Amino acid sequence: MGSTRRQFLSYAAMAATAKAKTTQAKPDGFFTLGQRDDHWWLITPDGEPFFSLGLNHIDPASLRYPENIHIWRDKYGGSTTRWIEESVVPNLKRWGFNTVGWVQEVTVRKWRHSRAFTNDEYRALGMPFCHLLPFTESHQWEQHTRHFDFRGSQWAEWVDYVARSHCAELSGDRNLIGYFYSDCPTWVHDRPDNAWRGPIFDPERLKTESGRKELTELARAYYQTTHDAIRRHDPHHLILGDRYEANAAIAMEVVEAALPFVDVLSFQDFRDPVVHLDEWHKKTRKPVLLADAAGLRRPASPRGFTSNDGEWYADVLAALFDNPGCIGFHLCGAYQRNKARRRGLLDELERPDQENVELISAANAKVSRWMDERY
């Protein structure tokens, strides 16, 4: 197809797609949001509807165990960018993924995730990706970090530092879809491992009008401060916000405070994502993203490893694709299993989980074919 024909089709797609009002000051030439055929879509920098098929947790440390570090040294020359170009990108494309959902990975259980990719490593991907901004570590299983005072001057100073150090570098990258915040923040819930610090806001206080008002004010301070810091340094990219745990308590005061300052509502859900994302879209009319989820094959192998369930993935993806508010599904992979997460599409010696990889690839291909034929 010639370039003139491609341009014509792109212009026609843009004309047929109603662009959404987003928090972006300058969305042209970057990923944004729009509606077409009564369905929310991501819109590519070239104006085409896009459904994000993402894989999460892509960490080269999985190739640095004593038993496999020879692969890292001999095959990739100890280079992360070479590993991305020669392993990650070809495999993701072969498996039908069109997005890197989130690269950070479990390191040790109950501890922080691994580091994000650098700007140069994202460039080596050469494909759409999302990036998490480490404004606050309030993940529901992270057990070491105290809560910030979201109304304090130190919080505002820290948030601007994070935006300066991350967004200023990424602001011109056309492959960046948008920014996540905290993974599974404990706004009004906690887990046994972090019960010492409690939730960000005591849920008992939601029984009173004054308590509900205070949570609204606290959440608004959080979302407005983070939004404003991003927009000082990046007017272009989408704000994907916190990745809420759909199976824990989610206070409507938090969600309603977020709505003016984020573009998408993002969720983790390992139980019933189809139902929950449909409910949240209908409640808010906001686009929704399944930002982290997986079905796991049971029982685990005798060595303690658990496979992704490719049949579950195919069923959930098909149902989410039919949700008019859903803009994507990012699989809680990982790319390559390590000894903390204990699952991945590749094992430590780079051998694929062939049965489930084939099921996942076929499901991704079906969505991609539908998009190609329709748009």
C-alpha positions as CSV (number, residue, x, y, z in Angstrom):
1,M,0.0,0.0,0.0
2,G,1.4,3.4,-1.0
3,S,2.1,6.2,1.4
4,T,-0.7,8.3,0.0
5,R,-3.2,5.5,0.4
6,R,-2.0,4.9,4.0
7,Q,-2.4,8.6,4.8
8,F,-5.9,8.7,3.3
9,L,-7.0,5.7,5.4
10,S,-5.4,7.3,8.5
11,Y,-7.2,10.6,8.0
12,A,-10.5,8.7,7.3
13,A,-10.0,6.8,10.6
14,M,-9.4,10.0,12.5
15,A,-12.5,11.6,11.0
16,A,-14.7,8.6,12.0
17,T,-13.3,8.5,15.5
18,A,-14.7,11.0,18.1
19,K,-11.7,12.0,20.2
20,A,-12.3,12.3,23.9
21,K,-11.6,15.2,26.2
22,T,-8.6,14.0,28.2
23,T,-6.1,15.6,30.7
24,Q,-3.6,16.0,27.8
25,A,-2.8,19.6,26.9
26,K,-1.2,18.5,23.6
27,P,-2.3,15.1,22.5
28,D,-1.6,15.5,18.8
29,G,1.0,13.0,17.7
30,F,0.7,10.9,20.8
31,F,-1.5,8.1,22.1
32,T,-4.9,9.5,23.2
33,L,-8.5,8.2,23.6
34,G,-11.5,8.2,21.4
35,Q,-14.8,6.5,20.6
36,R,-15.8,4.7,17.5
37,D,-18.7,2.4,16.9
38,D,-19.8,3.1,20.5
39,H,-16.6,1.7,21.8
40,W,-13.7,3.4,23.7
41,W,-10.3,2.8,22.1
42,L,-6.8,4.0,22.5
43,I,-6.0,6.1,19.5
44,T,-2.4,5.8,18.1
45,P,-0.2,8.8,17.2
46,D,-1.3,8.1,13.6
47,G,-5.0,8.3,14.5
48,E,-5.9,4.6,14.4
49,P,-8.0,2.7,17.0
50,F,-5.8,0.5,19.2
51,F,-6.6,-2.2,21.7
52,S,-3.7,-2.8,24.1
53,L,-2.6,-6.4,24.3
54,G,0.2,-6.1,26.9
55,L,2.6,-8.3,28.8
56,N,3.9,-7.3,32.2
57,H,7.0,-8.1,34.2
58,I,10.0,-8.1,31.9
59,D,13.2,-8.3,33.9
60,P,16.7,-9.4,32.6
61,A,17.7,-10.5,36.1
62,S,15.9,-13.7,35.4
63,L,18.8,-14.6,33.1
64,R,21.5,-14.0,35.8
65,Y,21.1,-17.0,38.0
66,P,24.2,-19.3,38.3
67,E,22.5,-21.9,36.2
68,N,21.7,-19.6,33.3
69,I,24.1,-16.6,33.4
70,H,26.1,-18.2,30.6
71,I,23.1,-17.4,28.3
72,W,23.2,-13.8,29.4
73,R,26.9,-13.5,28.8
74,D,27.4,-15.6,25.7
75,K,24.1,-14.9,23.8
76,Y,23.5,-11.3,24.7
77,G,27.0,-10.1,25.7
78,G,25.7,-8.9,29.1
79,S,23.7,-6.2,27.4
80,T,20.1,-5.4,28.4
81,T,19.4,-3.5,25.1
82,R,20.7,-6.4,23.1
83,W,18.5,-8.8,25.1
84,I,15.5,-6.5,24.5
85,E,16.2,-6.3,20.8
86,E,17.0,-10.0,20.2
87,S,14.8,-11.8,22.7
88,V,12.0,-9.6,24.1
89,V,10.8,-7.8,21.0
90,P,10.8,-10.8,18.6
91,N,9.0,-13.0,21.2
92,L,6.3,-10.4,22.1
93,K,5.5,-9.8,18.4
94,R,5.5,-13.6,17.7
95,W,3.1,-14.1,20.6
96,G,0.8,-11.3,19.3
97,F,1.4,-8.7,22.1
98,N,1.4,-5.1,20.9
99,T,2.3,-3.4,24.2
100,V,4.7,-3.7,27.0
101,G,2.3,-3.2,29.9
102,W,4.7,-2.8,32.8
103,V,8.3,-4.0,33.0
104,Q,8.9,-4.1,36.7
105,E,9.0,-7.6,38.3
106,V,8.8,-9.2,41.7
107,T,12.2,-9.5,43.2
108,V,11.7,-11.0,46.7
109,R,8.3,-11.7,48.0
110,K,6.8,-8.8,50.1
111,W,9.5,-6.4,48.8
112,R,9.5,-3.7,46.2
113,H,9.5,-4.5,42.5
114,S,12.6,-4.3,40.3
115,R,13.6,-1.1,38.5
116,A,11.8,0.2,35.4
117,F,13.5,0.3,32.0
118,T,15.7,3.3,31.2
119,N,14.8,5.7,28.4
120,D,17.4,4.0,26.2
121,E,15.9,0.5,27.0
122,Y,12.4,1.7,26.1
123,R,13.8,3.0,22.8
124,A,15.3,-0.5,22.2
125,L,11.7,-1.8,22.5
126,G,10.5,0.3,19.6
127,M,6.9,-0.6,20.5
128,P,4.1,0.9,22.6
129,F,4.6,0.8,26.4
130,C,3.3,2.1,29.7
131,H,5.5,3.4,32.6
132,L,4.8,3.4,36.3
133,L,5.7,6.6,38.2
134,P,6.9,5.8,41.8
135,F,5.1,8.5,43.6
136,T,4.2,6.3,46.5
137,E,4.8,2.6,47.4
138,S,1.5,1.5,48.8
139,H,1.2,-1.9,47.1
140,Q,-1.0,-4.3,49.1
141,W,1.8,-6.8,49.7
142,E,4.8,-4.4,50.1
143,Q,5.5,-4.4,53.9
144,H,8.2,-1.8,54.5
145,T,7.1,1.7,53.4
146,R,5.2,4.2,55.5
147,H,2.5,6.4,54.0
148,F,3.1,9.9,52.8
149,D,1.0,12.8,54.0
150,F,-0.6,13.7,50.7
151,R,-1.4,17.2,51.9
152,G,2.1,18.1,53.1
153,S,4.9,20.1,51.5
154,Q,7.3,17.1,51.4
155,W,4.8,15.1,49.3
156,A,4.5,17.9,46.8
157,E,8.3,18.3,46.6
158,W,8.7,14.5,46.1
159,V,6.0,14.3,43.4
160,D,7.7,17.1,41.4
161,Y,11.0,15.3,41.7
162,V,9.5,12.1,40.3
163,A,7.9,14.0,37.5
164,R,11.1,15.8,36.7
165,S,13.2,12.7,36.7
166,H,10.8,10.5,34.7
167,C,8.4,12.5,32.6
168,A,10.9,15.1,31.3
169,E,12.8,12.3,29.7
170,L,9.8,10.4,28.3
171,S,7.7,13.4,27.3
172,G,8.6,13.2,23.6
173,D,8.4,9.4,23.2
174,R,5.5,8.6,20.7
175,N,5.6,4.9,21.9
176,L,4.7,5.8,25.4
177,I,0.9,5.2,26.0
178,G,0.8,6.7,29.5
179,Y,1.7,6.7,33.1
180,F,0.6,4.4,36.0
181,Y,0.8,5.4,39.6
182,S,0.8,2.9,42.5
183,D,0.2,-0.8,42.0
184,C,-2.7,-2.0,44.1
185,P,-2.7,1.0,46.6
186,T,-4.2,0.3,50.0
187,W,-6.5,3.3,50.2
188,V,-9.0,1.7,52.5
189,H,-7.7,-1.9,52.9
190,D,-4.6,-3.7,54.0
191,R,-3.1,-7.1,54.1
192,P,-1.5,-9.0,57.0
193,D,2.0,-8.2,55.9
194,N,1.4,-4.4,56.0
195,A,-1.1,-4.2,58.8
196,W,1.5,-2.4,60.9
197,R,1.0,0.7,58.8
198,G,-2.7,0.2,58.1
199,P,-4.5,1.5,55.1
200,I,-4.0,5.1,53.8
201,F,-7.3,6.0,55.3
202,D,-9.1,4.2,58.1
203,P,-12.3,2.7,56.5
204,E,-14.1,3.0,59.9
205,R,-14.2,6.7,59.3
206,L,-16.3,6.3,56.2
207,K,-19.2,5.6,58.4
208,T,-19.5,9.3,59.1
209,E,-20.1,12.3,56.8
210,S,-17.1,14.1,58.1
211,G,-14.9,11.0,57.4
212,R,-16.1,10.7,53.9
213,K,-15.5,14.4,53.3
214,E,-12.0,14.0,54.7
215,L,-11.2,11.1,52.4
216,T,-12.5,13.1,49.4
217,E,-10.2,15.9,50.3
218,L,-7.2,13.6,50.9
219,A,-7.7,11.8,47.6
220,R,-8.2,15.0,45.7
221,A,-4.9,16.3,47.0
222,Y,-3.1,13.1,45.9
223,Y,-4.6,13.1,42.4
224,Q,-4.3,16.8,41.8
225,T,-0.7,17.0,43.0
226,T,0.4,14.1,40.8
227,H,-1.6,15.3,37.8
228,D,-0.2,18.8,38.0
229,A,3.4,17.6,38.4
230,I,3.1,15.4,35.3
231,R,1.6,18.2,33.3
232,R,4.4,20.6,34.2
233,H,6.8,18.3,32.5
234,D,4.7,16.3,30.0
235,P,1.6,17.8,28.3
236,H,1.3,14.9,25.9
237,H,0.7,11.5,27.4
238,L,-2.3,9.8,29.0
239,I,-2.6,9.4,32.8
240,L,-3.6,5.8,33.6
241,G,-3.6,6.4,37.4
242,D,-3.5,3.9,40.2
243,R,-4.0,0.2,39.4
244,Y,-6.8,-0.6,41.9
245,E,-7.2,-4.1,43.3
246,A,-10.7,-4.9,42.1
247,N,-11.2,-7.6,44.7
248,A,-10.5,-5.3,47.7
249,A,-12.6,-2.4,49.1
250,I,-12.5,0.6,46.7
251,A,-14.0,3.8,48.2
252,M,-16.1,5.8,45.7
253,E,-14.7,8.9,47.3
254,V,-11.3,7.9,46.0
255,V,-12.5,7.1,42.5
256,E,-14.6,10.2,42.2
257,A,-11.7,12.3,43.4
258,A,-9.5,10.7,40.7
259,L,-11.9,11.2,37.8
260,P,-11.0,14.8,36.8
261,F,-7.3,14.0,37.0
262,V,-6.9,10.7,35.2
263,D,-7.9,9.5,31.8
264,V,-8.4,5.8,32.5
265,L,-9.4,3.7,35.5
266,S,-7.0,0.8,35.8
267,F,-7.4,-2.4,37.7
268,Q,-5.7,-5.6,38.9
269,D,-8.1,-8.5,39.0
270,F,-7.3,-12.2,39.3
271,R,-10.9,-13.3,40.1
272,D,-13.6,-11.8,38.0
273,P,-12.2,-9.1,35.7
274,V,-14.9,-9.3,33.1
275,V,-17.7,-8.5,35.6
276,H,-15.8,-6.0,37.6
277,L,-14.5,-3.9,34.6
278,D,-18.0,-3.8,33.2
279,E,-19.3,-2.6,36.5
280,W,-16.7,0.2,36.8
281,H,-17.2,1.4,33.3
282,K,-21.0,1.6,33.8
283,K,-20.6,3.4,37.2
284,T,-18.2,6.0,35.9
285,R,-18.5,6.0,32.0
286,K,-14.7,6.2,32.1
287,P,-12.5,4.0,29.9
288,V,-11.2,1.0,31.8
289,L,-8.0,-1.1,31.5
290,L,-7.3,-4.5,32.9
291,A,-3.7,-3.5,33.8
292,D,-2.6,-6.7,35.6
293,A,-4.3,-10.1,35.7
294,A,-3.7,-13.8,35.1
295,G,-5.4,-17.2,35.3
296,L,-3.1,-19.8,36.8
297,R,-3.1,-23.5,36.1
298,R,-3.5,-25.7,39.1
299,P,-2.0,-27.7,40.7
300,A,1.5,-26.4,40.5
301,S,4.3,-28.6,39.1
302,P,6.3,-30.7,41.6
303,R,9.0,-28.0,41.4
304,G,6.6,-25.4,42.6
305,F,6.2,-23.5,39.3
306,T,2.7,-22.5,38.1
307,S,1.7,-22.0,34.4
308,N,-0.4,-19.2,33.0
309,D,-3.7,-20.6,31.9
310,G,-4.0,-19.9,28.2
311,E,-7.6,-21.0,28.0
312,W,-8.5,-18.5,30.7
313,Y,-6.6,-15.8,28.9
314,A,-8.5,-16.4,25.7
315,D,-11.9,-16.4,27.3
316,V,-11.2,-13.2,29.4
317,L,-9.7,-11.4,26.4
318,A,-12.7,-12.1,24.2
319,A,-15.1,-10.9,26.8
320,L,-13.1,-7.8,27.6
321,F,-12.9,-6.9,23.9
322,D,-16.7,-6.9,23.8
323,N,-16.8,-4.4,26.7
324,P,-17.4,-1.0,25.1
325,G,-15.4,0.7,27.8
326,C,-12.3,-1.6,27.9
327,I,-9.2,-0.4,26.1
328,G,-6.9,-3.3,26.8
329,F,-5.7,-6.3,28.8
330,H,-2.2,-6.6,30.2
331,L,-1.2,-10.2,31.3
332,C,0.6,-10.6,34.6
333,G,3.1,-12.7,32.8
334,A,5.9,-12.8,33.4
335,Y,8.1,-12.7,30.3
336,Q,10.6,-15.1,31.9
337,R,9.9,-16.8,35.2
338,N,12.1,-16.2,38.3
339,K,12.2,-17.9,41.6
340,A,10.0,-15.3,43.3
341,R,7.0,-15.1,40.9
342,R,7.6,-18.7,39.8
343,R,5.8,-18.4,36.5
344,G,6.5,-17.0,33.0
345,L,6.0,-17.6,29.3
346,L,9.7,-18.6,29.2
347,D,11.6,-20.7,31.8
348,E,15.1,-19.8,33.0
349,L,16.7,-21.5,30.0
350,E,14.4,-19.6,27.6
351,R,12.2,-22.5,26.8
352,P,8.6,-21.4,26.1
353,D,5.5,-22.8,27.9
354,Q,4.5,-24.0,24.5
355,E,0.9,-25.1,25.2
356,N,-0.2,-21.9,26.9
357,V,1.9,-19.6,24.7
358,E,0.1,-21.1,21.6
359,L,-3.3,-20.4,23.2
360,I,-2.4,-16.9,24.2
361,S,-0.9,-16.2,20.8
362,A,-4.0,-17.4,19.0
363,A,-6.3,-15.2,21.2
364,N,-4.1,-12.1,20.5
365,A,-4.1,-12.9,16.8
366,K,-7.9,-13.1,16.8
367,V,-8.3,-9.6,18.3
368,S,-5.6,-8.2,15.9
369,R,-7.4,-9.7,12.9
370,W,-10.7,-8.2,14.0
371,M,-9.1,-4.8,14.4
372,D,-7.3,-5.0,11.0
373,E,-10.5,-6.1,9.2
374,R,-12.7,-3.5,10.9
375,Y,-10.3,-0.5,11.0
